[in-house]
Amino acid sequence: MNTPSPNPDVELMEALAEIEHEQWMHWSRTVAADVTDATRAKWQRSWTDYAALPDDLKEADRVWARRVITLLRQRRLIP
């Protein structure tokens, strides 16, 4: 049985997406008292570990991770 080799680009993107989710949780908890009850309830469903998120919510974090990777490549900080 062949195990696929890890893809460093995917691993980097997932690591950055996880950090993005942590940052969003921190921010959203900070401002939660200032939003509507409906918004807060929606956010609370996503106040969980990145690994436990459904794929559509992970993809929202991946969008930002890709933007970071693009910026780092443009500035030649990563290959």
HTML snippet that shows the backbone in 3Dmol.js (N, CA, C, O; Angstrom):
<script src="https://3Dmol.org/build/3Dmol-min.js"></script>
<div id="view" style="width:600px;height:400px;position:relative"></div>
<script>
const pdb = `
ATOM      1  N   MET A   1       0.838  -1.182   0.000  1.00  0.00           N
ATOM      2  CA  MET A   1       0.000   0.000   0.000  1.00  0.00           C
ATOM      3  C   MET A   1       0.883   1.246   0.000  1.00  0.00           C
ATOM      4  O   MET A   1       1.719   1.422   0.887  1.00  0.00           O
ATOM      5  N   ASN A   2       0.697   2.089  -0.977  1.00  0.00           N
ATOM      6  CA  ASN A   2       1.476   3.316  -1.076  1.00  0.00           C
ATOM      7  C   ASN A   2       0.765   4.448  -0.356  1.00  0.00           C
ATOM      8  O   ASN A   2      -0.413   4.714  -0.594  1.00  0.00           O
ATOM      9  N   THR A   3       1.498   5.106   0.526  1.00  0.00           N
ATOM     10  CA  THR A   3       0.974   6.281   1.204  1.00  0.00           C
ATOM     11  C   THR A   3       1.452   7.497   0.441  1.00  0.00           C
ATOM     12  O   THR A   3       2.648   7.632   0.183  1.00  0.00           O
ATOM     13  N   PRO A   4       0.530   8.398   0.068  1.00  0.00           N
ATOM     14  CA  PRO A   4       0.968   9.572  -0.687  1.00  0.00           C
ATOM     15  C   PRO A   4       1.919  10.417   0.155  1.00  0.00           C
ATOM     16  O   PRO A   4       1.737  10.558   1.365  1.00  0.00           O
ATOM     17  N   SER A   5       2.928  10.975  -0.496  1.00  0.00           N
ATOM     18  CA  SER A   5       3.858  11.828   0.233  1.00  0.00           C
ATOM     19  C   SER A   5       3.172  13.148   0.550  1.00  0.00           C
ATOM     20  O   SER A   5       2.321  13.616  -0.206  1.00  0.00           O
ATOM     21  N   PRO A   6       3.552  13.740   1.673  1.00  0.00           N
ATOM     22  CA  PRO A   6       2.922  15.010   2.049  1.00  0.00           C
ATOM     23  C   PRO A   6       3.244  16.101   1.030  1.00  0.00           C
ATOM     24  O   PRO A   6       4.331  16.125   0.453  1.00  0.00           O
ATOM     25  N   ASN A   7       2.313  16.978   0.825  1.00  0.00           N
ATOM     26  CA  ASN A   7       2.503  18.110  -0.063  1.00  0.00           C
ATOM     27  C   ASN A   7       2.795  19.335   0.802  1.00  0.00           C
ATOM     28  O   ASN A   7       1.909  19.805   1.515  1.00  0.00           O
ATOM     29  N   PRO A   8       4.034  19.864   0.753  1.00  0.00           N
ATOM     30  CA  PRO A   8       4.384  20.990   1.625  1.00  0.00           C
ATOM     31  C   PRO A   8       3.495  22.212   1.418  1.00  0.00           C
ATOM     32  O   PRO A   8       3.204  22.930   2.375  1.00  0.00           O
ATOM     33  N   ASP A   9       3.056  22.463   0.177  1.00  0.00           N
ATOM     34  CA  ASP A   9       2.183  23.609  -0.069  1.00  0.00           C
ATOM     35  C   ASP A   9       0.847  23.440   0.637  1.00  0.00           C
ATOM     36  O   ASP A   9       0.327  24.387   1.228  1.00  0.00           O
ATOM     37  N   VAL A  10       0.297  22.247   0.578  1.00  0.00           N
ATOM     38  CA  VAL A  10      -0.990  21.980   1.241  1.00  0.00           C
ATOM     39  C   VAL A  10      -0.814  22.037   2.753  1.00  0.00           C
ATOM     40  O   VAL A  10      -1.659  22.580   3.464  1.00  0.00           O
ATOM     41  N   GLU A  11       0.278  21.479   3.234  1.00  0.00           N
ATOM     42  CA  GLU A  11       0.531  21.505   4.678  1.00  0.00           C
ATOM     43  C   GLU A  11       0.681  22.937   5.185  1.00  0.00           C
ATOM     44  O   GLU A  11       0.153  23.279   6.243  1.00  0.00           O
ATOM     45  N   LEU A  12       1.402  23.779   4.433  1.00  0.00           N
ATOM     46  CA  LEU A  12       1.544  25.181   4.809  1.00  0.00           C
ATOM     47  C   LEU A  12       0.198  25.878   4.800  1.00  0.00           C
ATOM     48  O   LEU A  12      -0.136  26.601   5.738  1.00  0.00           O
ATOM     49  N   MET A  13      -0.580  25.666   3.745  1.00  0.00           N
ATOM     50  CA  MET A  13      -1.892  26.297   3.657  1.00  0.00           C
ATOM     51  C   MET A  13      -2.768  25.881   4.832  1.00  0.00           C
ATOM     52  O   MET A  13      -3.428  26.727   5.436  1.00  0.00           O
ATOM     53  N   GLU A  14      -2.787  24.600   5.165  1.00  0.00           N
ATOM     54  CA  GLU A  14      -3.624  24.122   6.272  1.00  0.00           C
ATOM     55  C   GLU A  14      -3.152  24.694   7.608  1.00  0.00           C
ATOM     56  O   GLU A  14      -3.971  25.043   8.458  1.00  0.00           O
ATOM     57  N   ALA A  15      -1.838  24.792   7.797  1.00  0.00           N
ATOM     58  CA  ALA A  15      -1.317  25.365   9.037  1.00  0.00           C
ATOM     59  C   ALA A  15      -1.716  26.837   9.161  1.00  0.00           C
ATOM     60  O   ALA A  15      -2.125  27.285  10.232  1.00  0.00           O
ATOM     61  N   LEU A  16      -1.599  27.579   8.073  1.00  0.00           N
ATOM     62  CA  LEU A  16      -1.993  28.982   8.086  1.00  0.00           C
ATOM     63  C   LEU A  16      -3.503  29.142   8.255  1.00  0.00           C
ATOM     64  O   LEU A  16      -3.954  30.066   8.932  1.00  0.00           O
ATOM     65  N   ALA A  17      -4.280  28.260   7.652  1.00  0.00           N
ATOM     66  CA  ALA A  17      -5.738  28.307   7.803  1.00  0.00           C
ATOM     67  C   ALA A  17      -6.129  28.055   9.259  1.00  0.00           C
ATOM     68  O   ALA A  17      -7.048  28.685   9.782  1.00  0.00           O
ATOM     69  N   GLU A  18      -5.428  27.138   9.899  1.00  0.00           N
ATOM     70  CA  GLU A  18      -5.708  26.854  11.308  1.00  0.00           C
ATOM     71  C   GLU A  18      -5.421  28.083  12.175  1.00  0.00           C
ATOM     72  O   GLU A  18      -6.201  28.417  13.067  1.00  0.00           O
ATOM     73  N   ILE A  19      -4.303  28.749  11.908  1.00  0.00           N
ATOM     74  CA  ILE A  19      -3.976  29.964  12.655  1.00  0.00           C
ATOM     75  C   ILE A  19      -5.003  31.055  12.370  1.00  0.00           C
ATOM     76  O   ILE A  19      -5.404  31.782  13.279  1.00  0.00           O
ATOM     77  N   GLU A  20      -5.427  31.174  11.121  1.00  0.00           N
ATOM     78  CA  GLU A  20      -6.451  32.161  10.758  1.00  0.00           C
ATOM     79  C   GLU A  20      -7.728  31.902  11.544  1.00  0.00           C
ATOM     80  O   GLU A  20      -8.362  32.838  12.032  1.00  0.00           O
ATOM     81  N   HIS A  21      -8.105  30.640  11.666  1.00  0.00           N
ATOM     82  CA  HIS A  21      -9.316  30.315  12.419  1.00  0.00           C
ATOM     83  C   HIS A  21      -9.153  30.700  13.889  1.00  0.00           C
ATOM     84  O   HIS A  21     -10.080  31.237  14.495  1.00  0.00           O
ATOM     85  N   GLU A  22      -7.988  30.430  14.460  1.00  0.00           N
ATOM     86  CA  GLU A  22      -7.732  30.813  15.852  1.00  0.00           C
ATOM     87  C   GLU A  22      -7.824  32.327  16.010  1.00  0.00           C
ATOM     88  O   GLU A  22      -8.389  32.821  16.986  1.00  0.00           O
ATOM     89  N   GLN A  23      -7.271  33.056  15.052  1.00  0.00           N
ATOM     90  CA  GLN A  23      -7.322  34.519  15.099  1.00  0.00           C
ATOM     91  C   GLN A  23      -8.772  34.992  15.010  1.00  0.00           C
ATOM     92  O   GLN A  23      -9.177  35.893  15.744  1.00  0.00           O
ATOM     93  N   TRP A  24      -9.550  34.391  14.117  1.00  0.00           N
ATOM     94  CA  TRP A  24     -10.947  34.775  13.975  1.00  0.00           C
ATOM     95  C   TRP A  24     -11.712  34.481  15.262  1.00  0.00           C
ATOM     96  O   TRP A  24     -12.516  35.305  15.699  1.00  0.00           O
ATOM     97  N   MET A  25     -11.477  33.326  15.873  1.00  0.00           N
ATOM     98  CA  MET A  25     -12.166  33.008  17.132  1.00  0.00           C
ATOM     99  C   MET A  25     -11.841  34.044  18.199  1.00  0.00           C
ATOM    100  O   MET A  25     -12.729  34.507  18.915  1.00  0.00           O
ATOM    101  N   HIS A  26     -10.579  34.404  18.301  1.00  0.00           N
ATOM    102  CA  HIS A  26     -10.182  35.410  19.292  1.00  0.00           C
ATOM    103  C   HIS A  26     -10.918  36.721  19.035  1.00  0.00           C
ATOM    104  O   HIS A  26     -11.508  37.300  19.947  1.00  0.00           O
ATOM    105  N   TRP A  27     -10.877  37.185  17.781  1.00  0.00           N
ATOM    106  CA  TRP A  27     -11.544  38.438  17.430  1.00  0.00           C
ATOM    107  C   TRP A  27     -13.053  38.355  17.672  1.00  0.00           C
ATOM    108  O   TRP A  27     -13.630  39.244  18.298  1.00  0.00           O
ATOM    109  N   SER A  28     -13.689  37.296  17.181  1.00  0.00           N
ATOM    110  CA  SER A  28     -15.150  37.207  17.281  1.00  0.00           C
ATOM    111  C   SER A  28     -15.616  37.111  18.730  1.00  0.00           C
ATOM    112  O   SER A  28     -16.672  37.640  19.078  1.00  0.00           O
ATOM    113  N   ARG A  29     -14.848  36.449  19.565  1.00  0.00           N
ATOM    114  CA  ARG A  29     -15.209  36.400  20.995  1.00  0.00           C
ATOM    115  C   ARG A  29     -15.054  37.773  21.637  1.00  0.00           C
ATOM    116  O   ARG A  29     -15.808  38.135  22.540  1.00  0.00           O
ATOM    117  N   THR A  30     -14.074  38.529  21.165  1.00  0.00           N
ATOM    118  CA  THR A  30     -13.843  39.868  21.708  1.00  0.00           C
ATOM    119  C   THR A  30     -14.998  40.806  21.385  1.00  0.00           C
ATOM    120  O   THR A  30     -15.385  41.622  22.222  1.00  0.00           O
ATOM    121  N   VAL A  31     -15.551  40.701  20.183  1.00  0.00           N
ATOM    122  CA  VAL A  31     -16.621  41.620  19.769  1.00  0.00           C
ATOM    123  C   VAL A  31     -18.016  41.003  19.892  1.00  0.00           C
ATOM    124  O   VAL A  31     -18.998  41.638  19.508  1.00  0.00           O
ATOM    125  N   ALA A  32     -18.121  39.803  20.409  1.00  0.00           N
ATOM    126  CA  ALA A  32     -19.402  39.088  20.456  1.00  0.00           C
ATOM    127  C   ALA A  32     -20.490  39.861  21.191  1.00  0.00           C
ATOM    128  O   ALA A  32     -21.659  39.774  20.817  1.00  0.00           O
ATOM    129  N   ALA A  33     -20.139  40.603  22.210  1.00  0.00           N
ATOM    130  CA  ALA A  33     -21.142  41.357  22.962  1.00  0.00           C
ATOM    131  C   ALA A  33     -21.730  42.504  22.148  1.00  0.00           C
ATOM    132  O   ALA A  33     -22.785  43.036  22.492  1.00  0.00           O
ATOM    133  N   ASP A  34     -21.054  42.884  21.077  1.00  0.00           N
ATOM    134  CA  ASP A  34     -21.475  44.032  20.279  1.00  0.00           C
ATOM    135  C   ASP A  34     -22.263  43.665  19.026  1.00  0.00           C
ATOM    136  O   ASP A  34     -22.628  44.551  18.252  1.00  0.00           O
ATOM    137  N   VAL A  35     -22.533  42.382  18.811  1.00  0.00           N
ATOM    138  CA  VAL A  35     -23.268  41.959  17.608  1.00  0.00           C
ATOM    139  C   VAL A  35     -24.642  41.440  18.009  1.00  0.00           C
ATOM    140  O   VAL A  35     -24.936  41.249  19.189  1.00  0.00           O
ATOM    141  N   THR A  36     -25.461  41.221  17.014  1.00  0.00           N
ATOM    142  CA  THR A  36     -26.809  40.728  17.295  1.00  0.00           C
ATOM    143  C   THR A  36     -26.758  39.315  17.862  1.00  0.00           C
ATOM    144  O   THR A  36     -25.776  38.593  17.691  1.00  0.00           O
ATOM    145  N   ASP A  37     -27.831  38.941  18.535  1.00  0.00           N
ATOM    146  CA  ASP A  37     -27.920  37.583  19.085  1.00  0.00           C
ATOM    147  C   ASP A  37     -27.801  36.538  17.980  1.00  0.00           C
ATOM    148  O   ASP A  37     -27.176  35.497  18.177  1.00  0.00           O
ATOM    149  N   ALA A  38     -28.398  36.810  16.818  1.00  0.00           N
ATOM    150  CA  ALA A  38     -28.353  35.857  15.706  1.00  0.00           C
ATOM    151  C   ALA A  38     -26.921  35.681  15.196  1.00  0.00           C
ATOM    152  O   ALA A  38     -26.486  34.563  14.920  1.00  0.00           O
ATOM    153  N   THR A  39     -26.203  36.781  15.074  1.00  0.00           N
ATOM    154  CA  THR A  39     -24.814  36.698  14.624  1.00  0.00           C
ATOM    155  C   THR A  39     -23.976  35.942  15.638  1.00  0.00           C
ATOM    156  O   THR A  39     -23.186  35.070  15.277  1.00  0.00           O
ATOM    157  N   ARG A  40     -24.149  36.282  16.914  1.00  0.00           N
ATOM    158  CA  ARG A  40     -23.391  35.613  17.962  1.00  0.00           C
ATOM    159  C   ARG A  40     -23.685  34.112  17.973  1.00  0.00           C
ATOM    160  O   ARG A  40     -22.768  33.305  18.123  1.00  0.00           O
ATOM    161  N   ALA A  41     -24.935  33.737  17.816  1.00  0.00           N
ATOM    162  CA  ALA A  41     -25.302  32.307  17.791  1.00  0.00           C
ATOM    163  C   ALA A  41     -24.647  31.608  16.599  1.00  0.00           C
ATOM    164  O   ALA A  41     -24.169  30.480  16.724  1.00  0.00           O
ATOM    165  N   LYS A  42     -24.626  32.268  15.458  1.00  0.00           N
ATOM    166  CA  LYS A  42     -23.969  31.699  14.269  1.00  0.00           C
ATOM    167  C   LYS A  42     -22.481  31.517  14.529  1.00  0.00           C
ATOM    168  O   LYS A  42     -21.916  30.466  14.226  1.00  0.00           O
ATOM    169  N   TRP A  43     -21.852  32.535  15.087  1.00  0.00           N
ATOM    170  CA  TRP A  43     -20.426  32.458  15.385  1.00  0.00           C
ATOM    171  C   TRP A  43     -20.126  31.349  16.382  1.00  0.00           C
ATOM    172  O   TRP A  43     -19.151  30.615  16.222  1.00  0.00           O
ATOM    173  N   GLN A  44     -20.953  31.225  17.402  1.00  0.00           N
ATOM    174  CA  GLN A  44     -20.691  30.238  18.449  1.00  0.00           C
ATOM    175  C   GLN A  44     -20.603  28.828  17.891  1.00  0.00           C
ATOM    176  O   GLN A  44     -19.862  28.001  18.424  1.00  0.00           O
ATOM    177  N   ARG A  45     -21.331  28.541  16.847  1.00  0.00           N
ATOM    178  CA  ARG A  45     -21.263  27.212  16.228  1.00  0.00           C
ATOM    179  C   ARG A  45     -19.892  26.953  15.605  1.00  0.00           C
ATOM    180  O   ARG A  45     -19.509  25.804  15.388  1.00  0.00           O
ATOM    181  N   SER A  46     -19.155  28.029  15.321  1.00  0.00           N
ATOM    182  CA  SER A  46     -17.830  27.884  14.723  1.00  0.00           C
ATOM    183  C   SER A  46     -16.701  28.059  15.735  1.00  0.00           C
ATOM    184  O   SER A  46     -15.527  28.002  15.370  1.00  0.00           O
ATOM    185  N   TRP A  47     -17.045  28.268  16.990  1.00  0.00           N
ATOM    186  CA  TRP A  47     -16.029  28.389  18.030  1.00  0.00           C
ATOM    187  C   TRP A  47     -15.586  26.989  18.442  1.00  0.00           C
ATOM    188  O   TRP A  47     -15.939  26.496  19.514  1.00  0.00           O
ATOM    189  N   THR A  48     -14.822  26.376  17.587  1.00  0.00           N
ATOM    190  CA  THR A  48     -14.335  25.024  17.792  1.00  0.00           C
ATOM    191  C   THR A  48     -12.981  24.896  17.104  1.00  0.00           C
ATOM    192  O   THR A  48     -12.569  25.786  16.360  1.00  0.00           O
ATOM    193  N   ASP A  49     -12.308  23.808  17.349  1.00  0.00           N
ATOM    194  CA  ASP A  49     -11.027  23.578  16.695  1.00  0.00           C
ATOM    195  C   ASP A  49     -11.202  23.535  15.183  1.00  0.00           C
ATOM    196  O   ASP A  49     -12.227  23.080  14.674  1.00  0.00           O
ATOM    197  N   TYR A  50     -10.203  24.007  14.486  1.00  0.00           N
ATOM    198  CA  TYR A  50     -10.210  24.008  13.027  1.00  0.00           C
ATOM    199  C   TYR A  50     -10.515  22.612  12.485  1.00  0.00           C
ATOM    200  O   TYR A  50     -11.300  22.469  11.548  1.00  0.00           O
ATOM    201  N   ALA A  51      -9.906  21.599  13.063  1.00  0.00           N
ATOM    202  CA  ALA A  51     -10.085  20.227  12.573  1.00  0.00           C
ATOM    203  C   ALA A  51     -11.544  19.779  12.639  1.00  0.00           C
ATOM    204  O   ALA A  51     -11.957  18.910  11.871  1.00  0.00           O
ATOM    205  N   ALA A  52     -12.319  20.355  13.536  1.00  0.00           N
ATOM    206  CA  ALA A  52     -13.712  19.954  13.704  1.00  0.00           C
ATOM    207  C   ALA A  52     -14.677  20.729  12.807  1.00  0.00           C
ATOM    208  O   ALA A  52     -15.870  20.424  12.773  1.00  0.00           O
ATOM    209  N   LEU A  53     -14.176  21.718  12.089  1.00  0.00           N
ATOM    210  CA  LEU A  53     -15.045  22.518  11.220  1.00  0.00           C
ATOM    211  C   LEU A  53     -15.477  21.726   9.997  1.00  0.00           C
ATOM    212  O   LEU A  53     -14.739  20.863   9.521  1.00  0.00           O
ATOM    213  N   PRO A  54     -16.676  22.014   9.481  1.00  0.00           N
ATOM    214  CA  PRO A  54     -17.049  21.435   8.192  1.00  0.00           C
ATOM    215  C   PRO A  54     -16.188  22.054   7.090  1.00  0.00           C
ATOM    216  O   PRO A  54     -15.649  23.147   7.259  1.00  0.00           O
ATOM    217  N   ASP A  55     -16.063  21.362   5.981  1.00  0.00           N
ATOM    218  CA  ASP A  55     -15.145  21.785   4.931  1.00  0.00           C
ATOM    219  C   ASP A  55     -15.459  23.166   4.376  1.00  0.00           C
ATOM    220  O   ASP A  55     -14.536  23.890   4.002  1.00  0.00           O
ATOM    221  N   ASP A  56     -16.729  23.558   4.309  1.00  0.00           N
ATOM    222  CA  ASP A  56     -17.041  24.882   3.762  1.00  0.00           C
ATOM    223  C   ASP A  56     -16.491  25.993   4.656  1.00  0.00           C
ATOM    224  O   ASP A  56     -16.071  27.034   4.149  1.00  0.00           O
ATOM    225  N   LEU A  57     -16.485  25.795   5.964  1.00  0.00           N
ATOM    226  CA  LEU A  57     -15.917  26.799   6.851  1.00  0.00           C
ATOM    227  C   LEU A  57     -14.393  26.748   6.836  1.00  0.00           C
ATOM    228  O   LEU A  57     -13.738  27.784   6.944  1.00  0.00           O
ATOM    229  N   LYS A  58     -13.827  25.558   6.702  1.00  0.00           N
ATOM    230  CA  LYS A  58     -12.374  25.467   6.547  1.00  0.00           C
ATOM    231  C   LYS A  58     -11.935  26.223   5.293  1.00  0.00           C
ATOM    232  O   LYS A  58     -10.902  26.893   5.293  1.00  0.00           O
ATOM    233  N   GLU A  59     -12.721  26.113   4.235  1.00  0.00           N
ATOM    234  CA  GLU A  59     -12.362  26.776   2.976  1.00  0.00           C
ATOM    235  C   GLU A  59     -12.305  28.292   3.147  1.00  0.00           C
ATOM    236  O   GLU A  59     -11.468  28.949   2.528  1.00  0.00           O
ATOM    237  N   ALA A  60     -13.169  28.848   3.963  1.00  0.00           N
ATOM    238  CA  ALA A  60     -13.121  30.292   4.215  1.00  0.00           C
ATOM    239  C   ALA A  60     -11.785  30.679   4.839  1.00  0.00           C
ATOM    240  O   ALA A  60     -11.224  31.721   4.500  1.00  0.00           O
ATOM    241  N   ASP A  61     -11.271  29.855   5.743  1.00  0.00           N
ATOM    242  CA  ASP A  61      -9.949  30.110   6.333  1.00  0.00           C
ATOM    243  C   ASP A  61      -8.838  29.863   5.322  1.00  0.00           C
ATOM    244  O   ASP A  61      -7.824  30.561   5.334  1.00  0.00           O
ATOM    245  N   ARG A  62      -9.015  28.893   4.460  1.00  0.00           N
ATOM    246  CA  ARG A  62      -8.001  28.594   3.439  1.00  0.00           C
ATOM    247  C   ARG A  62      -7.834  29.752   2.458  1.00  0.00           C
ATOM    248  O   ARG A  62      -6.733  29.995   1.964  1.00  0.00           O
ATOM    249  N   VAL A  63      -8.921  30.464   2.178  1.00  0.00           N
ATOM    250  CA  VAL A  63      -8.844  31.625   1.286  1.00  0.00           C
ATOM    251  C   VAL A  63      -7.820  32.612   1.830  1.00  0.00           C
ATOM    252  O   VAL A  63      -6.978  33.107   1.081  1.00  0.00           O
ATOM    253  N   TRP A  64      -7.886  32.897   3.111  1.00  0.00           N
ATOM    254  CA  TRP A  64      -6.938  33.832   3.725  1.00  0.00           C
ATOM    255  C   TRP A  64      -5.548  33.228   3.776  1.00  0.00           C
ATOM    256  O   TRP A  64      -4.564  33.942   3.583  1.00  0.00           O
ATOM    257  N   ALA A  65      -5.441  31.941   4.029  1.00  0.00           N
ATOM    258  CA  ALA A  65      -4.129  31.281   4.045  1.00  0.00           C
ATOM    259  C   ALA A  65      -3.463  31.410   2.679  1.00  0.00           C
ATOM    260  O   ALA A  65      -2.266  31.689   2.595  1.00  0.00           O
ATOM    261  N   ARG A  66      -4.223  31.211   1.617  1.00  0.00           N
ATOM    262  CA  ARG A  66      -3.665  31.343   0.266  1.00  0.00           C
ATOM    263  C   ARG A  66      -3.186  32.769   0.002  1.00  0.00           C
ATOM    264  O   ARG A  66      -2.178  32.983  -0.671  1.00  0.00           O
ATOM    265  N   ARG A  67      -3.922  33.737   0.541  1.00  0.00           N
ATOM    266  CA  ARG A  67      -3.511  35.136   0.367  1.00  0.00           C
ATOM    267  C   ARG A  67      -2.180  35.393   1.061  1.00  0.00           C
ATOM    268  O   ARG A  67      -1.332  36.115   0.536  1.00  0.00           O
ATOM    269  N   VAL A  68      -1.997  34.810   2.229  1.00  0.00           N
ATOM    270  CA  VAL A  68      -0.718  34.962   2.948  1.00  0.00           C
ATOM    271  C   VAL A  68       0.403  34.329   2.138  1.00  0.00           C
ATOM    272  O   VAL A  68       1.466  34.926   1.967  1.00  0.00           O
ATOM    273  N   ILE A  69       0.168  33.130   1.646  1.00  0.00           N
ATOM    274  CA  ILE A  69       1.192  32.432   0.854  1.00  0.00           C
ATOM    275  C   ILE A  69       1.554  33.248  -0.384  1.00  0.00           C
ATOM    276  O   ILE A  69       2.732  33.378  -0.719  1.00  0.00           O
ATOM    277  N   THR A  70       0.561  33.791  -1.055  1.00  0.00           N
ATOM    278  CA  THR A  70       0.807  34.620  -2.237  1.00  0.00           C
ATOM    279  C   THR A  70       1.659  35.830  -1.875  1.00  0.00           C
ATOM    280  O   THR A  70       2.620  36.143  -2.578  1.00  0.00           O
ATOM    281  N   LEU A  71       1.320  36.503  -0.800  1.00  0.00           N
ATOM    282  CA  LEU A  71       2.085  37.666  -0.366  1.00  0.00           C
ATOM    283  C   LEU A  71       3.532  37.286  -0.034  1.00  0.00           C
ATOM    284  O   LEU A  71       4.465  37.980  -0.437  1.00  0.00           O
ATOM    285  N   LEU A  72       3.711  36.200   0.692  1.00  0.00           N
ATOM    286  CA  LEU A  72       5.065  35.765   1.048  1.00  0.00           C
ATOM    287  C   LEU A  72       5.880  35.411  -0.191  1.00  0.00           C
ATOM    288  O   LEU A  72       7.077  35.690  -0.251  1.00  0.00           O
ATOM    289  N   ARG A  73       5.239  34.801  -1.172  1.00  0.00           N
ATOM    290  CA  ARG A  73       5.949  34.474  -2.417  1.00  0.00           C
ATOM    291  C   ARG A  73       6.276  35.739  -3.211  1.00  0.00           C
ATOM    292  O   ARG A  73       7.367  35.861  -3.769  1.00  0.00           O
ATOM    293  N   GLN A  74       5.345  36.666  -3.260  1.00  0.00           N
ATOM    294  CA  GLN A  74       5.600  37.914  -3.982  1.00  0.00           C
ATOM    295  C   GLN A  74       6.780  38.661  -3.390  1.00  0.00           C
ATOM    296  O   GLN A  74       7.540  39.307  -4.111  1.00  0.00           O
ATOM    297  N   ARG A  75       6.930  38.573  -2.106  1.00  0.00           N
ATOM    298  CA  ARG A  75       8.035  39.265  -1.416  1.00  0.00           C
ATOM    299  C   ARG A  75       9.274  38.382  -1.308  1.00  0.00           C
ATOM    300  O   ARG A  75      10.266  38.745  -0.676  1.00  0.00           O
ATOM    301  N   ARG A  76       9.191  37.221  -1.937  1.00  0.00           N
ATOM    302  CA  ARG A  76      10.314  36.274  -1.986  1.00  0.00           C
ATOM    303  C   ARG A  76      10.770  35.832  -0.592  1.00  0.00           C
ATOM    304  O   ARG A  76      11.957  35.624  -0.344  1.00  0.00           O
ATOM    305  N   LEU A  77       9.804  35.697   0.297  1.00  0.00           N
ATOM    306  CA  LEU A  77      10.107  35.239   1.654  1.00  0.00           C
ATOM    307  C   LEU A  77      10.009  33.724   1.763  1.00  0.00           C
ATOM    308  O   LEU A  77      10.561  33.113   2.678  1.00  0.00           O
ATOM    309  N   ILE A  78       9.290  33.127   0.806  1.00  0.00           N
ATOM    310  CA  ILE A  78       9.227  31.669   0.683  1.00  0.00           C
ATOM    311  C   ILE A  78       9.308  31.331  -0.799  1.00  0.00           C
ATOM    312  O   ILE A  78       8.972  32.157  -1.647  1.00  0.00           O
ATOM    313  N   PRO A  79       9.758  30.112  -1.111  1.00  0.00           N
ATOM    314  CA  PRO A  79       9.857  29.740  -2.538  1.00  0.00           C
ATOM    315  C   PRO A  79       8.485  29.523  -3.163  1.00  0.00           C
ATOM    316  O   PRO A  79       8.389  29.207  -4.349  1.00  0.00           O
TER     317      PRO A  79
END
`;
const viewer = $3Dmol.createViewer("view");
viewer.addModel(pdb, "pdb");
viewer.setStyle({}, {cartoon: {color: "spectrum"}});
viewer.zoomTo();
viewer.render();
</script>
